[in-house]
Amino acid sequence: MRKEVKCCAVIVGCARNCEAYLLDVFTNIDKLTKLYYKVAFVVVENDSADDTPKILQAWLRNRPGSHLISLNGLAVQEKRRTARLAIARNAYMEMLNAAYLTHFDHLVVLDFDNVNASPISEESFGEAIRYLDSCDENAGVFANQLPYYDIWALRHDYWCPGDCWSEVENRPAYLPRHRAVERYFRQRQIEIKPNARPVPVQSAFGGLAVYKMKFVRFARYVGLLRDGSEVCEHVAFNRDVVGAGGMLYIFPKLLNHAPPEHVGQQRLTGVRRYLADVDPRSYKFYVKVGPFVRACKGVFRY
């Protein structure tokens, strides 16, 4: 029997070119939000080439307390993906200051693409939010996947203490890039059994998160470092939540879908692996001398 949670939630997320998945995502949202006695929606959309905005508008039209933010032109203004995502996500965070949203208890952050298109268990979602409310210090819970895929957003003292892609790019000189991707990214995409205990983390996401509103009021997303390089926007946001005294967990029983494009790559084997190992383009020195070599070829071409 469904047990309604005695609190209310704002459901937020970003959408771009998600038309193929929206109806299935809506089915999940409608099912999960029945656990709250009151919900509101803030969705940010930008520069879709399909009917994503029209479908979102139609879906939100009859839902009280809903708002669609359009940031068309953002893709032209900002070419870096994580910077665009940070801008879009901070747009829904700013909406939380609206008077009609100030009394809400939970912030549910979800992606509107294939990660949330497969059925999500209403029972497991209910257990996750009850766990969230079981302790004052609990600030957020994240979905699990089989395997857990979102390593870029992950921060854990042993599992993934730093930025996985920074580790790939700053790999030892002897390590080719494909082996660095295996070491710092693919090998960390482990399976957490659904019956396992919640996993404490400093940061995660996985396409679906539920936060206590009191911990996120002043949290903001950051998608770029000072030197302009891209970082996962969720890390700074979760750092703010932890800095406010909150505890964050991956909740293993709350399962959504690991997108194939993030876990489906086959590891190189046999001859292909050997050829990649001896390819100078796999090594850091090539990245440094490559532009010089190409420039020399241009100078001496005749």
Wavefront OBJ file of the C-alpha trace (Angstrom):
o trace
v 0.000 0.000 0.000
v 1.327 3.430 -0.935
v 2.301 5.689 1.954
v 2.157 9.384 1.218
v 5.121 11.392 2.488
v 3.971 14.246 4.695
v 5.897 16.882 2.800
v 5.872 18.667 -0.544
v 8.421 18.810 -3.353
v 9.570 20.954 -6.240
v 10.409 18.816 -9.284
v 13.119 20.386 -11.450
v 15.225 19.398 -14.423
v 16.746 20.303 -17.762
v 15.540 19.115 -21.156
v 16.945 19.405 -24.657
v 16.020 17.208 -27.627
v 14.273 14.741 -25.322
v 11.094 14.207 -27.356
v 11.682 10.468 -27.744
v 11.761 9.918 -23.975
v 9.363 12.476 -22.539
v 6.182 10.404 -22.357
v 7.961 7.636 -20.447
v 9.638 10.163 -18.155
v 6.256 11.801 -17.489
v 4.829 8.406 -16.534
v 7.555 8.002 -13.938
v 7.124 11.533 -12.628
v 3.354 11.189 -12.287
v 3.837 7.927 -10.406
v 6.535 9.204 -8.054
v 4.983 12.537 -7.234
v 1.846 10.826 -5.938
v 3.898 10.132 -2.826
v 3.903 13.848 -1.999
v 0.846 15.744 -0.897
v 1.856 18.743 -3.022
v 4.261 19.258 -5.932
v 5.419 22.066 -8.191
v 7.490 21.925 -11.383
v 10.302 24.035 -12.838
v 11.745 22.763 -16.129
v 14.475 24.483 -18.141
v 14.668 23.915 -21.898
v 16.964 25.364 -24.538
v 17.601 25.103 -28.251
v 15.767 21.842 -28.940
v 15.563 20.816 -32.576
v 12.546 18.580 -31.930
v 9.154 19.096 -30.234
v 10.513 18.991 -26.677
v 9.273 22.507 -25.758
v 5.766 21.929 -27.151
v 5.400 18.623 -25.317
v 6.658 20.139 -22.075
v 4.294 23.098 -22.371
v 1.315 20.822 -22.939
v 2.276 18.584 -20.025
v 2.847 21.443 -17.583
v -0.216 23.444 -18.615
v -2.644 21.703 -16.267
v -0.238 21.239 -13.372
v -0.516 23.905 -10.665
v 2.684 25.654 -9.683
v 4.527 24.758 -12.872
v 6.961 26.875 -14.823
v 8.855 26.317 -18.083
v 11.988 28.407 -18.519
v 13.164 28.806 -22.121
v 16.833 29.655 -22.690
v 16.881 29.534 -26.470
v 20.144 30.891 -27.834
v 22.195 29.466 -24.992
v 23.880 26.983 -27.325
v 25.159 29.866 -29.456
v 26.169 31.941 -26.453
v 28.062 29.117 -24.713
v 29.704 26.237 -26.590
v 30.912 24.306 -23.540
v 28.334 21.751 -22.414
v 28.992 21.851 -18.682
v 28.828 25.639 -18.698
v 25.426 25.486 -20.434
v 24.173 22.925 -17.949
v 25.307 25.028 -15.004
v 23.500 28.073 -16.414
v 20.322 26.055 -17.010
v 20.389 24.385 -13.604
v 21.055 27.661 -11.807
v 17.998 29.054 -13.605
v 15.742 26.580 -11.817
v 17.592 27.240 -8.551
v 16.818 30.961 -8.856
v 13.137 30.107 -9.312
v 13.126 28.551 -5.839
v 13.226 32.077 -4.435
v 9.719 32.705 -5.755
v 7.299 33.259 -2.897
v 5.069 30.331 -3.796
v 8.012 27.886 -3.587
v 9.662 28.946 -0.341
v 7.760 26.509 1.894
v 8.532 23.299 -0.023
v 10.455 20.536 1.765
v 12.195 18.537 -0.987
v 13.920 19.336 -4.257
v 13.688 16.479 -6.784
v 16.246 16.883 -9.587
v 15.863 14.612 -12.595
v 16.953 14.384 -16.186
v 14.273 14.149 -18.869
v 16.150 11.740 -21.142
v 16.710 8.001 -21.354
v 18.152 7.658 -17.837
v 14.618 8.080 -16.449
v 12.605 6.576 -19.311
v 12.523 3.019 -17.944
v 10.050 2.283 -15.134
v 11.158 3.466 -11.691
v 9.753 1.682 -8.664
v 7.321 3.785 -6.679
v 8.097 1.658 -3.634
v 11.856 2.225 -3.854
v 11.378 5.956 -4.388
v 9.199 6.055 -1.287
v 11.847 4.219 0.719
v 14.522 6.630 -0.524
v 12.665 9.744 0.564
v 11.709 8.205 3.893
v 15.405 7.430 4.442
v 16.198 11.023 3.526
v 13.810 12.251 6.234
v 14.928 9.696 8.822
v 17.795 11.853 10.095
v 18.167 15.625 10.367
v 21.659 15.528 8.812
v 20.565 13.563 5.740
v 20.577 16.092 2.904
v 20.260 14.126 -0.329
v 19.827 10.704 -1.913
v 20.823 9.667 -5.432
v 19.611 6.924 -7.728
v 21.622 3.796 -8.421
v 22.115 2.029 -11.759
v 23.441 -1.403 -12.688
v 26.245 -0.489 -13.008
v 26.483 2.941 -11.407
v 27.600 5.028 -14.377
v 27.942 8.695 -13.377
v 31.595 8.658 -12.344
v 32.253 12.268 -13.369
v 29.747 13.465 -10.755
v 31.053 11.026 -8.134
v 33.226 11.951 -5.181
v 34.073 9.271 -2.636
v 37.232 8.972 -0.532
v 38.242 5.583 -1.984
v 35.979 4.852 -4.934
v 36.579 8.123 -6.804
v 38.283 10.892 -4.789
v 38.819 13.262 -7.731
v 37.801 14.205 -11.260
v 38.050 11.027 -13.348
v 38.586 12.839 -16.655
v 41.229 15.102 -15.137
v 43.003 11.923 -14.049
v 42.765 10.591 -17.605
v 44.241 13.752 -19.106
v 46.962 13.968 -16.425
v 47.796 10.266 -16.579
v 51.372 8.998 -16.167
v 53.504 9.333 -19.278
v 53.762 5.559 -19.647
v 49.963 5.043 -19.704
v 48.125 5.229 -23.056
v 44.824 7.053 -23.010
v 42.572 4.024 -23.537
v 44.110 2.278 -20.525
v 43.712 5.445 -18.453
v 40.010 5.539 -19.386
v 39.719 1.940 -18.211
v 41.548 2.641 -14.949
v 39.978 5.933 -13.945
v 36.519 5.618 -15.499
v 35.270 2.192 -16.619
v 36.670 0.179 -13.693
v 34.818 2.502 -11.318
v 31.460 1.751 -12.936
v 30.707 -0.938 -10.384
v 27.439 -2.633 -9.525
v 25.970 -1.757 -6.133
v 23.484 -4.431 -5.146
v 19.991 -2.997 -4.638
v 19.801 -4.549 -1.162
v 23.044 -2.875 -0.046
v 23.131 -0.165 2.589
v 23.081 3.478 1.427
v 26.544 4.550 0.266
v 27.861 7.811 1.782
v 29.388 10.110 -0.850
v 30.524 13.694 -1.159
v 28.919 13.969 -4.603
v 26.916 11.886 -7.087
v 23.934 12.262 -9.398
v 22.972 9.492 -11.828
v 20.077 11.403 -13.360
v 17.855 11.450 -10.252
v 18.383 13.069 -6.854
v 16.208 14.149 -3.949
v 17.474 16.862 -1.609
v 16.111 18.482 1.510
v 15.346 22.031 0.513
v 16.945 23.571 3.600
v 20.378 22.333 2.469
v 20.199 23.567 -1.135
v 18.775 27.082 -0.884
v 22.189 28.661 -1.419
v 23.827 25.865 -3.437
v 24.745 26.611 -7.041
v 26.114 24.710 -10.015
v 29.545 25.429 -11.536
v 30.530 23.948 -14.891
v 33.945 25.513 -15.503
v 37.214 25.870 -13.649
v 38.971 29.213 -13.540
v 41.132 28.206 -16.498
v 37.988 27.539 -18.569
v 38.201 23.750 -18.524
v 34.986 21.791 -18.053
v 33.985 20.082 -14.807
v 30.851 18.198 -13.830
v 28.422 20.841 -12.600
v 26.992 18.629 -9.843
v 30.259 18.510 -7.878
v 30.191 22.174 -6.850
v 26.485 21.977 -6.022
v 26.974 18.941 -3.806
v 30.013 20.568 -2.206
v 27.755 23.428 -1.138
v 25.251 20.948 0.307
v 27.934 19.141 2.314
v 29.328 22.508 3.377
v 25.911 23.348 4.807
v 26.234 20.331 7.116
v 24.418 17.754 4.974
v 25.098 14.074 4.363
v 24.671 12.595 0.867
v 24.019 8.979 -0.119
v 23.562 6.761 -3.145
v 20.402 4.809 -2.309
v 21.004 1.387 -3.920
v 17.368 0.269 -4.137
v 16.328 3.376 -6.090
v 17.155 2.202 -9.601
v 16.957 4.062 -12.876
v 18.632 3.240 -16.189
v 22.318 3.530 -17.078
v 22.416 5.129 -20.566
v 24.078 2.743 -23.038
v 26.278 5.511 -24.421
v 27.930 5.848 -21.005
v 28.521 2.165 -20.263
v 28.289 0.373 -23.592
v 31.804 0.929 -24.905
v 33.717 -2.307 -25.295
v 37.222 -2.504 -23.924
v 39.876 -2.974 -26.565
v 41.173 -6.536 -26.752
v 43.681 -8.555 -28.747
v 45.301 -6.902 -31.749
v 43.244 -3.710 -31.406
v 44.468 -3.285 -27.828
v 48.095 -3.822 -28.892
v 47.770 -1.351 -31.775
v 46.319 1.244 -29.396
v 49.192 0.617 -26.994
v 51.822 1.350 -29.669
v 49.951 4.276 -31.234
v 51.900 7.436 -30.263
v 48.644 9.407 -30.327
v 47.599 7.531 -27.154
v 50.360 9.139 -25.111
v 50.656 12.541 -23.477
v 53.854 13.456 -25.310
v 51.993 13.318 -28.630
v 49.405 15.804 -27.393
v 52.245 18.222 -26.627
v 54.373 17.785 -29.741
v 51.553 17.016 -32.183
v 50.689 20.652 -33.022
v 54.407 21.415 -33.542
v 54.822 18.425 -35.871
v 51.764 19.418 -37.884
v 53.038 22.998 -38.139
v 56.395 21.784 -39.438
v 54.673 19.645 -42.049
v 52.853 22.732 -43.241
v 56.043 24.776 -43.460
v 58.019 22.170 -45.372
v 55.226 21.066 -47.709
v 56.056 21.712 -51.383
l 1 2 3 4 5 6 7 8 9 10 11 12 13 14 15 16 17 18 19 20 21 22 23 24 25 26 27 28 29 30 31 32 33 34 35 36 37 38 39 40 41 42 43 44 45 46 47 48 49 50 51 52 53 54 55 56 57 58 59 60 61 62 63 64 65 66 67 68 69 70 71 72 73 74 75 76 77 78 79 80 81 82 83 84 85 86 87 88 89 90 91 92 93 94 95 96 97 98 99 100 101 102 103 104 105 106 107 108 109 110 111 112 113 114 115 116 117 118 119 120 121 122 123 124 125 126 127 128 129 130 131 132 133 134 135 136 137 138 139 140 141 142 143 144 145 146 147 148 149 150 151 152 153 154 155 156 157 158 159 160 161 162 163 164 165 166 167 168 169 170 171 172 173 174 175 176 177 178 179 180 181 182 183 184 185 186 187 188 189 190 191 192 193 194 195 196 197 198 199 200 201 202 203 204 205 206 207 208 209 210 211 212 213 214 215 216 217 218 219 220 221 222 223 224 225 226 227 228 229 230 231 232 233 234 235 236 237 238 239 240 241 242 243 244 245 246 247 248 249 250 251 252 253 254 255 256 257 258 259 260 261 262 263 264 265 266 267 268 269 270 271 272 273 274 275 276 277 278 279 280 281 282 283 284 285 286 287 288 289 290 291 292 293 294 295 296 297 298 299 300 301 302
